[in-house]
Structures are given as C-alpha cells and as structure tokens.
Amino acid sequence: MNSIHIQGGVALQGKVRIQGSKNAVLPILAATLLTKETSYIRNCPRIADVYKMVSLLKSLGCSVSWDEGGIRINAERVCCGDMPVEAVTGMRSSLCLLGALIGRCGEVIMEHPGGCVIGERPIDLHIQALEQMGVVFREEEGRMMAFAQNLHGAEITLPFASVGATENIILAAVMAEGDTIVYGAAKEPEIEALCSYLECCGANIDGAGSSVLRIRGGRPLYDAEYLVPADRIVAGTYLFGCLGTGGNTLLEQAPWKDMKSVIRIAEQMGAQCTVAEEGLYVQAPERPKSIGFLRTEPYPGFPTDLQSMALAVQTLGDGDCVIEETIFENRFRVVEPLKKMGADIEVQGAGRILVRGRETLRGTAVEAKELRGGAALVLAGLMAEGETTITGCQYIYRGYENICRDLRELGARIISV
C-alpha cells in the first residue's frame, strides 16, 4: 500500500474504536525482556513500529506469538544484547531497548536508532543518566556499545523531561541494585503505563505520573498480563478530523482523562466534546474557529504529536493563529504540502508559524515526510475539495493500525492503494 486516495468534502459521522497506544506499547514490549517468563500484552496495536519491535525481539531470542486479543512474548532464551543492524535502522523506538538490555544482559551493541526526521533528538540524556548507574559507553565502527558490570541505583536529575530517557532509566533501574530516584521525570501517560506493567511483574515504583520517580531495584520480575491503554494521539487525530470536516462522532474508548489539553483546544476551535461511558462524543461547527495561539509543551500541555493535526484544522479557521513548536524543531515539514493544497501559512522562525485561515483547501498530490505530518495530510485531504493523493504512507502506518478503515467507518471516501 504505497498511496492513500481521498475524495474530500464529507463530514465524519458515526463511531470508531480507538486502537491501543503506540507510545505506550513499545517500551512495554521492551520491558518484556526483563522477565524470563511469558508476558501477555492485550490490545497491542498491529502497526508497523510494533512489527519492527517484534522482529527485534525475535532477533534477540524471544519467542513471540499473536492471537486475537494481543501478543505473547517469552524472553527466556535472551542471552546477549547485540541487535542486528537491519532491525534497528529507521526505528527510533528501538532506543528503549537500551535500558532493558542493560538490565537483562548487562550489555548492548546497537546502531544509532532512526525514525522520523522531525528533529535532532539527541540521546545524550539517555547516556548521561545510565552512566550515573554504572554503565560505560563507547563507540566502535559507528556502533554504540554499552556495558555495566555493576548496575546500581542513583539519584538522577533530568534537565529536560525526556520521555525516552525516563523510560530507559526505569527499565534499567528495576534491575539495578538499590534505589533510583529520578528528578524532572516525564509525566506522560505512557510513562504511567510502563510503570503499571512493571508493577504487574513485581517491580516497586513510586511517583508515576509525577516529576519525581523512585524505583526500588533488584526485585525478581515475573510474567504478567497487561491491557495496553487506548492511543490518545490516534483519538486526537480523529477528533481533529471530525472538527475539520464539520462532523459528529463517537470516539469509542478514547482516553479522555489523558486528553484534557487536546479537548480544551478543540473546544476553543468550536467543538462540543462530551465524555460518556462509551468514550468521547465530538460535535463540530460548520467551520472551525481560529484560536489565536497554540504552543506545544510536555504533558500535560498540548502534545507535539498532535500539532500537525491542529495546524491542518486551523488552515480552515475563521481568522489567524500563531503556532509555536517547542519540542521538535522539524515538526513543520508538513507546511509545504499544506500550502500546495492552498493553505496560507507563513514561517516566522524555526519554531513558529502564522496560519491565516481560508474557506477551502483543494485536493492535490502530496507526500508524507513523517508519521504525524502524514496523518495531518490525511485530515487535510478529508477537508479539501476534490481528490487528494498521499504518498510516503509507510510513515503513517508506523502509528495507525488502519487509518483508512477507521475513517471509512466514519463515512470518509478514502482508500489505500
């Protein structure tokens, strides 16, 4: 499936179930390396990044099997942390295996991870934190090597609330001797999910969801069954799709408690959002309102992963909106294809744009350059007049189980070819 074709102009109506969370499940899959028994991860999304992670786990010696409810992983035979080049290249989330393999094997040999081109995303924070826990790093022939003869707890202060660094510290700390305290930890719900899974396995972690974590290491971990929470970014994507097309939808099982900043912005754009037992009801106005200003921030602020979708909606707003990106410097790669569709966007600096709302977008051929920007182009195609063809869809499939199926359930005229 190399391209997505959309006939725009249809308001999204009906209901759609929200898949399991990509950003939660990947570190949880890495964490299954820490027990030698079988873990059962329910509601695991069938997305490209998960399939790549499964391939990586298999290459390390794990036994993996899928069933209708989820995925079973047994890491009993894992004995070394040497990851094959082809399994790591192009997959940023393979970095969360760093802490897990240090904890399990005491060593890691890996390529520098890839992923979407949305910013530099240096791994210095990961390395500096793990060095405080006794890990020694060196580089040979372009490969990163890490060793820990005596993995121990430490007091670590993160200068920035990095989700990835927090995850790696947790994964190493549960296997380390002694306590680890993390100051300035990321507060994202995906951190809470990782801690919740590890606690199901027998770990002792306090403070998940706060800026201070305490992990009491060295406890044996056992098998566990865990239900992956729904994906707040997918839910937000479909929320903004409804808003941009003037629709009325029910997002089944949407994790609304983790979406308060998103719901607030959507309501400022004119949406009526109602929480119910089934999920989140969204009713959109005929045309979205311009909100004047939007800034991305670490959780609980507005997520960088939904900035491109909010931008797409604001191209049809009834006024001007300034958007500031404070997390990843290359999140505005979607600007040029949106301008090709008729959007009026002015780049005012590396992390700031001005969006002047217009009454219509026009369908055309565009190319996705990264995951979330690609999803934003899908929304723009739904909002536009005429036909839109999107290539570069391999990025989109990294995070969306079946975006075309989901949107067709809401009445969209969309197919993948």
KOLRO-681204 format. One record per atom (N, C-alpha, C): z, x, y. Coordinates in steps of 0.05 Angstrom, whole numbers, padded with zeros to 5 digits, always signed. Each point is the difference from the previous one (the first is absolute). Example, Ala and Ser with C-alpha at 12.3 -4.5 7.8 and 13.67 -1.06 7.14 Angstrom:
2
+00156+00264-00114;+00000-00018+00024;+00000+00018+00024;-00014-00007+00021;+00001+00016+00024;+00014-00015+00022;
This chain:
417
+00000+00017-00024;+00000-00017+00024;+00000+00018+00025;-00024+00004+00011;-00003+00019+00022;+00001-00013+00027;-00003-00026+00002;-00001-00013+00026;+00012-00028-00001;+00008-00010+00023;+00011-00027+00003;-00018-00015+00020;-00009-00024-00007;-00017-00016+00017;+00016-00025+00008;-00001-00006+00026;+00016-00022+00011;-00018-00017+00018;+00000-00026-00004;-00012-00019+00019;+00023-00011+00016;+00002+00008+00025;+00023-00007+00017;+00000-00028+00011;+00021-00006+00015;+00002-00025+00014;+00014-00022-00015;+00014+00006-00022;+00015-00020-00015;+00030+00004+00003;+00014-00020+00009;+00029+00001+00003;+00013+00002-00028;+00019+00018-00003;+00014+00002-00026;+00019-00023-00004;-00003-00014-00023;+00017-00023-00006;+00009+00002-00029;+00025-00010-00005;+00009-00001-00028;+00023+00019-00005;+00003+00009-00025;+00022+00018-00007;-00010+00023-00017;+00015+00022+00002;-00007+00024-00016;+00026+00014-00006;+00002+00011-00025;+00024+00014-00009;-00003+00029+00009;+00022+00011+00010;+00001+00028+00009;+00007+00019-00023;-00016+00020-00003;+00003+00019-00022;+00025+00018+00003;+00006+00015-00021;+00022+00019+00001;-00006+00023+00020;+00021+00012+00010;-00003+00019+00022;-00010+00027-00009;-00022+00009+00013;-00010+00027-00005;+00020+00021+00008;+00011-00002+00024;+00017+00021+00011;+00027+00001-00015;+00008-00022-00013;+00024+00001-00016;-00004+00010-00028;-00022-00008-00012;-00004+00006-00029;-00006+00030-00005;-00014+00013+00019;-00008+00028-00006;+00024+00019-00003;+00019+00000+00018;+00024+00017-00005;+00016-00010-00024;+00000-00026-00006;+00014-00010-00024;-00013+00011-00025;-00027+00000-00001;-00014+00012-00023;+00007+00029-00002;+00002+00014+00022;+00008+00029-00001;+00028+00002-00011;+00018-00019+00007;+00028+00001-00009;+00002-00004-00030;-00019-00013-00013;+00002-00004-00029;+00000+00027-00015;-00008+00021+00013;+00001+00027-00012;+00029+00009-00004;+00019-00012+00013;+00027+00010+00000;+00016-00010-00024;-00011-00019-00015;+00013-00009-00025;-00018+00005-00023;+00012+00007-00023;-00016+00005-00024;-00004-00025-00017;+00008-00023+00011;-00003-00025-00014;-00023-00016+00012;-00005-00024-00010;-00022-00017+00010;+00008-00018+00023;-00014+00002+00022;+00004-00017+00023;-00021-00022+00001;+00008-00024+00008;-00019-00022+00002;-00001-00008+00029;-00023+00004+00013;-00003-00006+00028;-00017-00025+00003;+00013-00022+00007;-00014-00026+00002;-00012-00004+00027;-00021-00017+00001;-00014-00006+00025;-00013+00025+00012;-00008+00019-00017;-00013+00024+00009;-00029-00006+00008;-00008+00005+00025;-00026-00007+00009;-00022+00017-00014;-00022-00012-00007;-00022+00014-00013;-00019+00009+00022;+00007+00021+00013;-00015+00012+00022;-00008+00028-00007;-00019+00011+00015;-00011+00027-00006;+00022+00021+00001;+00018-00001+00020;+00021+00020+00001;+00019+00000-00023;+00005-00024-00011;+00017-00002-00024;-00014+00011-00024;-00026-00005-00003;-00015+00011-00022;-00001+00030+00001;-00002+00011+00024;+00000+00030+00003;+00028+00011-00007;+00021-00014+00009;+00027+00009-00007;+00004-00001-00030;-00010-00021-00013;+00003-00003-00029;-00015+00023-00014;-00023+00007+00010;-00015+00023-00012;+00016+00026+00003;+00013+00003+00023;+00016+00024+00005;+00024+00000-00020;+00013-00023-00003;+00023-00001-00019;-00009+00006-00028;-00023-00010-00008;-00010+00006-00027;-00006+00029-00003;-00011+00013+00021;-00007+00028-00002;+00025+00017-00003;+00023-00010+00009;+00026+00014-00003;+00013-00005-00026;-00011-00018-00016;+00011-00006-00027;+00012-00027-00003;-00001-00017+00020;+00011-00027-00003;-00017-00018-00017;+00014-00018-00014;-00014-00022-00014;+00001-00025+00018;-00024-00012+00004;-00002-00022+00019;-00015-00023-00013;+00010-00024+00003;-00014-00024-00010;+00004-00023+00019;-00022-00016+00004;+00001-00023+00017;+00003-00025-00017;+00012-00021+00012;-00002-00027-00011;-00002-00019+00023;-00001-00026-00005;-00005-00019+00021;+00022+00001+00021;+00024+00007-00007;+00022-00001+00019;+00004+00026+00016;-00010+00022-00010;+00005+00025+00014;-00008+00024-00016;+00015+00022+00003;-00008+00025-00013;+00025+00013-00012;-00003+00012-00024;+00021+00014-00014;-00006+00030+00001;+00020+00016+00006;-00004+00029+00002;+00023+00014-00015;-00008+00018-00018;+00020+00017-00014;-00006+00029+00006;+00020+00014+00012;-00004+00028+00008;+00014+00019-00018;+00006-00007-00024;+00015+00017-00019;-00013+00027-00004;-00027+00001-00001;-00014+00024-00007;-00007+00018+00024;+00008-00008+00024;-00006+00017+00023;+00017+00025-00001;-00013+00023+00002;+00014+00025-00003;-00007+00020+00022;-00020-00005+00016;-00006+00019+00022;-00012-00015+00023;+00001+00013+00024;-00009-00013+00024;-00026+00010+00011;-00019+00008-00018;-00026+00010+00009;-00019-00023+00001;-00008-00008+00024;-00018-00023+00003;-00029+00009+00002;-00018-00013-00015;-00028+00008+00001;-00012-00006+00027;-00019+00018+00008;-00012-00002+00027;-00013-00027+00004;-00016-00010-00019;-00015-00024+00004;+00018-00025+00003;+00025+00002-00010;+00018-00024+00001;+00013-00002+00028;+00002+00023+00014;+00014+00001+00025;-00018-00003+00024;-00024+00011-00002;-00019+00001+00023;-00006-00028+00009;+00003-00005+00026;-00007-00025+00012;+00022-00021-00003;+00024+00008-00009;+00021-00020-00003;+00025+00010+00013;+00005-00009+00024;+00023+00008+00015;+00026-00007-00014;+00001-00023-00013;+00024-00010-00012;+00009+00018-00024;-00017+00018-00010;+00008+00018-00021;+00023+00018+00010;+00003+00002+00027;+00021+00017+00011;+00028-00010-00009;+00003-00026-00005;+00027-00009-00008;+00008+00010-00028;-00020+00011-00015;+00007+00013-00025;+00014+00027+00003;-00001+00010+00025;+00013+00026+00005;+00030-00001-00006;+00014-00019+00012;+00029-00002-00005;+00006-00008-00029;-00017-00018-00011;+00005-00010-00027;-00003+00023-00021;-00020+00016+00003;-00005+00022-00019;+00020+00023+00004;+00008+00005+00024;+00022+00019+00005;+00025-00009-00015;+00006-00026+00003;+00023-00011-00013;-00002+00000-00030;-00023-00005-00011;-00003-00002-00029;-00005+00027-00013;-00017+00016+00012;-00009+00025-00013;+00010+00025+00014;+00009-00002+00024;+00009+00023+00015;-00023+00016+00012;-00025-00011-00003;-00023+00015+00011;-00023-00020+00005;-00017+00008+00019;-00024-00015+00006;-00022+00020+00007;-00024-00005-00010;-00024+00015+00008;-00021-00021+00006;-00010-00001+00025;-00018-00022+00008;-00018+00009+00023;-00023-00014+00002;-00017+00003+00023;+00013-00014+00023;-00009+00008+00024;+00009-00015+00024;-00012-00028-00002;+00016-00021+00002;-00010-00028-00004;-00018-00008+00022;-00018-00019-00006;-00019-00011+00019;+00008-00028+00008;-00020-00018+00002;+00005-00028+00008;-00018-00007+00023;+00009-00019+00016;-00016-00010+00023;+00002+00020+00023;-00022+00002+00015;-00001+00018+00023;+00010-00015+00024;+00026-00004+00002;+00011-00014+00023;+00019+00017+00016;+00002+00026-00006;+00017+00018+00015;+00007+00024-00017;+00013+00019+00013;+00007+00025-00014;+00020-00004-00022;+00020-00016+00005;+00021-00006-00019;+00010+00025-00014;+00011+00019+00015;+00009+00025-00013;+00023-00004-00019;+00002+00017-00020;+00021-00003-00020;+00023+00019+00005;+00002+00011+00024;+00021+00018+00007;+00028-00013-00004;+00003-00025+00007;+00026-00013-00003;+00009-00001-00029;-00020-00006-00018;+00006-00001-00029;+00010+00028-00009;-00015+00021+00007;+00007+00027-00009;+00027+00009+00011;+00004-00004+00026;+00025+00009+00013;+00024-00014-00013;-00002-00026-00005;+00022-00015-00012;+00006+00010-00028;-00021+00003-00017;+00004+00009-00027;+00010+00029-00001;-00007+00016+00019;+00010+00028+00001;+00030+00000+00003;+00011-00020+00015;+00029-00001+00004;+00014-00008-00026;-00016-00011-00019;+00012-00007-00026;-00005+00021-00021;-00009+00024+00008;-00004+00022-00018;-00028+00004-00011;-00019-00014+00011;-00028+00002-00010;-00013+00023+00015;-00015+00017-00015;-00015+00022+00011;-00029-00006-00001;-00014+00002+00023;-00029-00006+00001;-00016+00026+00004;-00024+00000-00011;-00019+00021+00006;-00028-00011-00005;-00020+00014+00010;-00028-00009-00003;-00016+00022-00013;-00015-00008-00020;-00018+00019-00014;-00027-00013-00005;-00021+00013+00009;-00027-00009-00003;-00004-00029+00008;+00012-00007+00023;-00003-00026+00011;+00017-00022-00013;+00016+00007-00020;+00017-00019-00013;+00029+00004+00009;+00014-00022+00003;+00028+00000+00007;+00018+00002-00025;+00018+00019+00000;+00018+00004-00023;+00029-00003+00010;+00016-00015-00015;+00028-00004+00007;+00017+00004-00024;+00023+00013+00003;+00018+00006-00022;+00029-00005+00009;+00017-00010-00019;+00028-00004+00006;+00016+00007-00024;+00013+00024+00000;+00017+00008-00022;+00027-00014+00001;+00009-00007+00025;+00026-00013+00003;-00003-00022+00022;-00010-00023-00009;-00004-00022+00019;+00027-00012+00007;+00006+00000+00026;+00027-00009+00008;-00002-00019+00024;+00022-00015+00004;+00001-00018+00023;+00002+00015+00026;-00006-00014+00021;+00001+00013+00027;+00003-00022+00021;+00008+00009+00024;-00001-00018+00023;-00025+00006+00015;-00017-00020+00003;-00027+00004+00011;-00004-00019+00024;-00009+00011+00022;-00006-00016+00023;-00030+00001+00005;-00013-00023-00001;-00028-00002+00005;-00005-00004+00030;-00017+00016+00012;-00006-00003+00028;-00017-00024+00006;-00013-00010-00020;-00017-00024+00002;+00004-00017-00025;+00002-00026+00003;+00005-00017-00023;-00024-00003-00019;-00006+00022-00013;-00024+00000-00018;+00006-00014-00026;-00017-00020-00006;+00003-00015-00025;-00004+00019-00024;-00021+00015+00000;-00006+00018-00022;+00022+00021-00005;+00009+00012+00022;+00022+00020-00004;+00025-00012-00010;+00007-00024+00010;+00023-00014-00010;-00002-00006-00030;-00023-00009-00008;-00005-00006-00029;+00003+00025-00017;-00011+00023+00009;+00001+00024-00016;+00029+00010-00002;+00015-00002+00022;+00028+00008-00001;+00015-00017-00020;-00004-00026+00001;+00014-00018-00019;-00007+00007-00029;-00025+00004-00005;-00009+00005-00028;+00011+00026-00011;+00003+00020+00017;+00012+00025-00008;+00030-00002-00002;+00012-00014+00020;+00029-00001+00003;+00014-00014-00024;-00013-00021-00011;+00013-00014-00022;+00004+00018-00024;-00016+00022-00002;+00002+00018-00023;+00015+00026+00007;+00006+00003+00026;+00014+00025+00009;+00030-00002-00006;+00012+00024-00001;+00029+00001-00003;+00013-00005+00027;+00019-00018+00001;+00015-00006+00024;-00013-00021+00017;+00011-00005+00024;-00009-00021+00017;-00020+00010+00021;-00018-00018+00006;-00019+00006+00022;+00003-00022+00021;+00002+00008+00025;+00002-00018+00022;-00025+00004+00018;-00014-00021+00006;-00024+00001+00017;+00005-00014+00026;-00001+00014+00022;+00002-00012+00026;-00028-00003+00012;-00004-00022+00013;-00027-00006+00011;-00019-00009-00021;+00010-00012-00021;-00018-00010-00022;-00017-00023+00009;-00023-00003-00012;-00017-00023+00005;+00013-00025-00010;-00004-00022+00014;+00013-00026-00006;-00019-00020-00014;-00024+00008-00005;-00020-00019-00010;+00009-00015-00025;-00009-00024-00004;+00007-00015-00024;-00009+00014-00026;-00020+00017+00002;-00009+00015-00024;+00020+00021-00008;+00015+00010+00019;+00023+00018-00007;+00021-00016-00015;+00006-00024+00010;+00020-00017-00014;-00009-00006-00028;-00026-00005-00004;-00010-00006-00026;+00003+00023-00019;-00007+00024+00009;+00004+00024-00016;+00029+00004-00008;+00018-00003+00019;+00029+00003-00006;+00009-00022-00019;-00010-00024+00003;+00008-00022-00018;-00009+00006-00028;-00025+00010-00004;-00009+00007-00027;+00017+00022-00012;+00005+00021+00015;+00016+00022-00010;+00029-00009-00007;+00011-00018+00016;+00026-00011-00007;-00001-00016-00026;-00022-00014-00005;-00003-00014-00025;+00000+00020-00024;-00009+00025+00006;-00001+00021-00020;+00027+00014-00003;+00019-00005+00018;+00026+00012-00002;+00007+00019+00023;-00017+00003+00020;+00006+00017+00022;+00021-00013+00019;+00012+00017+00016;+00021-00009+00019;-00010+00007+00028;-00008-00020+00015;-00012+00004+00027;+00013-00020+00019;+00009+00010+00022;+00012-00017+00021;-00017+00003+00026;-00003-00023+00014;-00012+00001+00027;-00030-00006+00001;-00012-00009-00022;-00029-00006+00000;-00005-00021+00021;-00020+00005+00017;-00007-00018+00022;+00013+00008+00026;+00017+00021-00001;+00012+00010+00024;-00010+00029+00005;+00009+00011+00022;-00009+00027+00007;+00016+00022-00013;+00021-00007-00015;+00016+00019-00014;+00002-00007-00030;-00010+00018-00017;+00001-00005-00029;+00019+00020-00013;+00015-00009-00020;+00016+00018-00016;-00008-00004-00029;-00009+00021-00012;-00009+00000-00028;+00019+00017-00017;+00014-00012-00019;+00017+00016-00018;-00016+00008-00024;-00006+00026-00001;-00019+00010-00020;+00013+00006-00027;-00017+00008-00019;+00008+00010-00026;+00007-00021-00020;-00004-00025+00005;+00006-00022-00019;-00024-00004-00019;+00005-00005-00025;-00022-00006-00018;-00014-00026+00007;-00026+00000-00002;-00016-00024+00006;-00011-00012-00026;-00002-00027+00000;-00009-00014-00024;-00024-00018+00007;-00010-00012-00021;-00023-00018+00003;+00009-00024+00017;-00020-00013+00013;+00006-00023+00017;-00025-00018+00002;+00005-00025+00006;-00021-00019+00007;+00003-00007+00029;-00022+00001+00015;+00002-00004+00029;-00024-00016+00010;+00005-00019+00018;-00020-00017+00012;-00008+00012+00027;-00025+00008+00003;-00010+00011+00025;-00001-00022+00021;+00010+00004+00024;-00001-00021+00020;-00029-00004+00010;-00005-00023+00013;-00026-00006+00010;-00007+00019+00023;-00026+00004+00005;-00010+00020+00019;+00000-00012+00028;+00017+00011+00017;+00002-00011+00028;-00025+00007+00016;-00014+00021-00007;-00024+00007+00015;-00024-00018-00008;-00002-00006-00026;-00020-00019-00009;+00005-00028+00013;+00026-00008-00001;+00007-00026+00012;-00007+00000+00030;+00006+00022+00014;-00007+00002+00028;-00030+00000+00005;-00015+00012-00018;-00029+00000+00002;-00011-00029-00001;+00010-00015-00019;-00010-00028-00003;+00011-00018+00023;+00024+00007+00009;+00010-00015+00024;-00018+00004+00023;-00008+00025+00006;-00018+00005+00023;-00028-00011-00005;-00008-00001-00026;-00026-00012-00006;+00000-00030+00007;+00022-00013-00007;+00003-00028+00008;+00000-00004+00030;+00014+00018+00014;+00003-00002+00029;-00027+00005+00013;-00015+00020-00010;-00026+00006+00012;-00021-00020-00004;+00002-00016-00021;-00021-00020-00007;+00009-00029+00008;+00024-00003+00011;+00009-00026+00007;+00007-00018-00023;+00013+00012-00021;+00005-00014-00025;+00028-00011-00003;+00005-00008-00025;+00026-00012-00007;+00005+00007-00029;+00019+00018-00006;+00003+00011-00027;+00029+00001-00008;+00004+00001-00026;+00026+00006-00012;-00002+00026-00015;+00016+00019+00008;+00001+00027-00012;+00023-00001-00021;-00008-00005-00025;+00020-00004-00021;+00015+00026-00006;+00027-00002-00001;+00017+00022-00006;-00001+00022+00021;-00010-00006+00024;+00000+00020+00021;+00029+00009+00006;+00005+00026+00003;+00027+00010+00005;+00007-00002+00029;+00004-00025+00010;+00003-00005+00028;+00024+00014+00012;+00021+00005-00016;+00024+00013+00011;-00007+00029+00009;-00020+00012-00012;-00009+00027+00007;-00022+00000+00021;-00008-00024+00010;-00023-00002+00017;+00007-00011+00028;+00025+00003+00008;+00009-00013+00025;-00016+00010+00024;-00005+00026+00002;-00015+00010+00023;-00029-00010+00000;-00011-00003-00024;-00027-00009-00003;-00002-00030+00008;+00019-00015-00010;+00000-00029+00006;+00004-00004+00030;+00017+00016+00012;+00004-00002+00029;-00026+00005+00016;-00015+00020-00008;-00025+00006+00014;-00020-00022-00005;-00001-00010-00025;-00019-00021-00007;+00006-00025+00017;+00026-00006+00004;+00008-00023+00016;-00007+00004+00029;+00002+00024+00010;-00009+00006+00027;-00030-00004+00003;-00015+00004-00021;-00029-00005+00000;-00007-00030-00003;+00021-00017-00004;-00005-00028-00001;+00004-00013-00027;+00006+00016-00021;+00004-00011-00026;+00027-00015-00002;+00001-00021-00017;+00025-00013-00007;+00006+00009-00029;+00022+00014-00003;+00008+00011-00026;+00025-00014-00009;-00001-00011-00024;+00023-00015-00011;+00008+00011-00027;+00025+00007-00003;+00010+00010-00025;+00007-00023-00018;-00009+00002-00025;+00006-00021-00020;+00007+00013-00027;+00009-00016-00019;+00007+00011-00026;-00024+00013-00013;-00024-00011+00004;-00024+00011-00012;-00010+00025+00012;+00007+00005+00025;-00009+00024+00014;-00001-00004+00030;-00023+00006+00012;-00003-00001+00029;-00024-00017+00007;+00005-00022+00015;-00022-00017+00011;-00009+00012+00026;-00027+00001+00004;-00011+00010+00025;-00020-00020+00011;+00004-00009+00024;-00020-00018+00013;-00009+00014+00026;-00026+00004+00003;-00011+00015+00022;-00012-00018+00021;-00001+00010+00025;-00014-00015+00021;-00030+00004-00002;-00015-00015+00016;-00029+00003-00001;-00009+00028+00007;+00015+00012+00019;-00006+00027+00009;+00026+00015+00004;+00002+00025-00010;+00025+00014+00003;+00006+00008+00029;+00026+00000+00007;+00008+00009+00026;+00001+00031+00001;-00006+00011+00023;+00004+00029+00004;+00030+00004+00007;+00011+00021-00012;+00029+00004+00003;+00008+00021+00021;-00020+00013+00012;+00005+00019+00021;+00006+00028-00009;+00019+00002-00020;+00007+00027-00008;+00011-00001-00029;-00008+00020-00016;+00010+00003-00027;+00003+00030-00006;+00023+00007-00011;+00006+00027-00008;+00009+00001-00029;-00010+00019-00015;+00009+00004-00028;+00025+00017+00000;+00018-00006-00018;+00026+00014-00003;+00008+00001-00029;+00018+00019-00007;+00012-00001-00027;+00014-00027-00004;+00003-00008-00025;+00014-00025-00006;+00029+00001+00012;+00008-00022+00012;-00010-00027-00001;-00020-00007+00022;-00012+00020+00014;-00020-00005+00020;-00027-00009-00013;-00020-00004+00017;-00026-00009-00010;-00013+00022-00016;-00009-00006-00025;-00010+00022-00018;-00027+00010+00008;-00003+00027-00002;-00026+00012+00005;-00021-00010-00019;+00008-00007-00024;-00019-00010-00020;-00013-00026+00007;+00011-00015+00020;-00012-00025+00009;-00011+00001+00028;+00000+00024+00012;-00010+00002+00027;-00030-00006+00002;-00015+00009-00020;-00029-00005+00001;-00007-00029-00003;+00016-00015-00015;-00004-00029-00003;+00006-00015+00025;+00023+00008+00013;+00007-00012+00026;-00022+00006+00021;-00010+00025-00001;-00022+00007+00018;-00024-00018-00004;-00008-00004-00025;-00023-00017-00006;+00004-00028+00012;+00024-00012-00003;+00005-00026+00011;-00001+00000+00031;+00011+00021+00012;+00000+00001+00029;-00028+00003+00012;-00020+00008-00015;-00027+00001+00010;-00010-00027+00008;+00012-00021-00011;-00007-00028+00007;+00021-00013+00017;+00019+00015+00010;+00022-00010+00016;-00010-00011+00027;+00017-00015+00014;-00007-00013+00025;+00006+00017+00024;+00004+00026-00004;+00006+00018+00022;+00000+00029-00010;+00014+00017+00015;+00001+00029-00007;+00025+00007-00015;-00002+00021-00017;+00023+00010-00015;-00002+00030-00002;+00022+00013+00006;+00002+00029-00005;+00015+00005-00026;-00012+00017-00017;+00013+00006-00026;+00006+00030+00000;+00025+00006-00007;+00009+00028-00002;+00006+00006-00030;-00012+00021-00011;+00006+00009-00027;+00017+00024+00001;+00024-00002-00011;+00020+00022+00003;+00005+00015-00027;-00013-00010-00022;+00006+00012-00026;-00022+00019-00009;-00025-00010-00002;-00023+00015-00009;-00021+00002+00021;-00008+00024+00007;-00018+00004+00023;-00028-00010-00004;-00008-00003-00025;-00028-00008-00005;-00003-00029-00009;+00019-00017+00006;-00001-00028-00007;-00023-00015+00014;-00011+00012+00021;-00021-00014+00016;-00028+00006-00009;-00003+00010-00025;-00027+00004-00010;-00015-00026-00004;+00014-00022+00000;-00012-00027-00003;-00013-00009+00027;+00006+00013+00022;-00010-00009+00026;-00030+00000+00001;-00013+00021-00008;-00029+00001+00002;-00014-00022-00016;+00006-00005-00025;-00013-00022-00014;+00006-00027+00013;+00025-00004+00011;+00005-00025+00014;-00016-00003+00025;-00005+00022+00014;-00017-00001+00024;-00029-00006-00009;-00008+00009-00023;-00027-00006-00010;-00002-00030-00005;+00022-00013-00006;+00000-00029-00004;+00003-00016+00026;+00001+00015+00022;+00001-00014+00026;+00027+00001+00014;+00020+00013-00012;+00027+00002+00012;-00001+00017+00025;+00017-00007+00020;+00002+00015+00025;+00026+00015-00001;-00002+00026-00008;+00024+00017-00004;-00005+00026+00016;+00021+00008+00015;-00001+00025+00015;+00022+00018-00010;-00008+00024-00009;+00019+00020-00009;+00011+00014+00024;+00027-00001+00004;+00013+00011+00023;+00015+00025-00006;-00001+00010-00024;+00014+00024-00008;+00001+00001-00030;+00012+00021-00011;+00001+00004-00029;+00015-00023-00014;+00019-00012+00013;+00016-00021-00013;+00001-00026+00016;-00020-00005+00016;+00001-00024+00017;-00028-00011+00005;-00002-00026-00003;-00026-00014+00006;+00005-00025+00016;-00021-00009+00014;+00001-00026+00014;-00021-00018-00013;+00010-00023-00008;-00018-00020-00013;-00004-00023+00020;-00025-00005+00007;-00006-00023+00017;-00012-00022-00018;+00015-00022-00002;-00008-00021-00019;-00027-00012+00008;-00016-00007-00021;-00025-00013+00004;+00000-00026-00016;-00020-00017+00005;+00000-00026-00013;-00012+00002-00029;-00017+00020-00004;-00012+00003-00027;-00004+00029-00008;-00001+00004-00026;-00011+00025-00012;-00025-00007-00015;-00017+00020-00005;-00025-00005-00015;+00001+00016-00026;-00010-00012-00021;-00001+00014-00025;-00021+00022+00000;+00006+00021-00014;-00019+00023-00002;+00009+00017-00023;-00014+00023-00004;+00007+00019-00021;+00020+00020+00011;+00023+00003-00013;+00020+00020+00008;+00011+00014-00024;+00014+00023+00005;+00010+00016-00022;+00030+00004+00003;+00015-00005-00021;+00029+00005+00000;+00005+00030-00003;+00018+00011+00016;+00007+00028-00001;+00027+00006-00012;+00017-00021-00002;+00026+00002-00012;+00010-00027-00008;+00022-00001-00014;+00010-00024-00013;+00004-00023+00019;+00019+00003+00019;+00008-00022+00017;-00022-00007+00020;-00014+00020+00010;-00023-00006+00017;-00021-00015-00014;-00004+00006-00026;-00020-00015-00016;+00008-00030-00002;+00026-00005-00005;+00009-00027-00002;-00003-00015+00027;+00004+00015+00022;-00004-00012+00027;-00030-00008+00004;-00018+00016-00011;-00029-00007+00002;-00006-00025-00016;+00014-00003-00022;-00004-00025-00015;+00009-00024+00017;+00023+00002+00014;+00009-00021+00017;-00021-00005+00023;-00010+00022+00011;-00020-00003+00022;-00024-00014-00011;-00008+00006-00025;-00023-00014-00011;+00005-00030-00004;+00024-00007-00007;+00007-00028-00002;-00001-00014+00027;+00007+00014+00021;+00002-00011+00027;-00028-00001+00013;-00018+00017-00009;-00026+00003+00014;-00020-00022-00006;-00019-00003+00018;-00023-00017-00005;-00021+00015-00016;-00011-00013-00021;-00020+00013-00016;+00011+00016-00023;-00016+00017-00011;+00007+00015-00025;+00009+00029+00007;+00021+00008-00013;+00010+00027+00002;-00001+00013-00028;-00009+00025+00000;-00001+00016-00025;+00018+00024+00005;+00019+00004-00018;+00019+00023+00002;-00004+00018-00023;-00005+00026+00006;-00001+00021-00021;+00025+00017+00002;+00003+00019-00018;+00025+00016+00000;+00023-00016-00012;-00007-00019-00017;+00021-00019-00010;+00020+00013-00019;-00006+00025-00009;+00019+00013-00018;+00027+00004+00014;-00001+00003+00026;+00025+00002+00015;+00016-00026-00001;-00013-00022+00003;+00013-00026+00000;+00013-00006-00027;-00014+00007-00021;+00010-00006-00027;+00024+00018-00008;+00006+00020+00017;+00025+00016-00005;+00025-00017+00004;-00002-00021+00016;+00025-00015+00007;-00001-00030-00005;-00024-00011-00005;-00003-00029-00004;-00011-00005-00028;+00015-00016-00015;-00006-00005-00028;-00028-00013-00002;-00005-00020+00015;-00026-00013+00000;-00002-00016+00026;-00006+00014+00022;+00000-00013+00026;-00021-00022+00002;-00023+00004-00013;-00021-00020+00001;+00009-00026-00015;+00011+00003-00023;+00011-00023-00015;+00020-00015+00016;+00020+00015+00012;+00021-00013+00015;-00011-00016+00024;-00019+00012+00014;-00011-00013+00024;-00018-00024-00008;-00014+00002-00023;-00015-00023-00009;+00018-00023-00007;+00025+00006-00010;+00019-00022-00005;+00007-00014+00025;-00003+00013+00023;+00006-00012+00026;-00025-00011+00013;-00022+00000-00015;-00025-00012+00010;-00020+00019+00013;+00006+00026+00001;-00018+00019+00012;-00026+00002-00017;-00022+00005+00014;-00025+00006-00013;-00004+00030-00002;+00010+00011-00022;+00002+00029-00002;-00005+00008-00029;-00016+00021-00005;-00005+00010-00027;+00000+00031+00001;+00006+00012-00022;-00003+00029-00004;-00023+00005-00017;-00016+00020+00006;-00025+00007-00014;+00001+00028-00009;
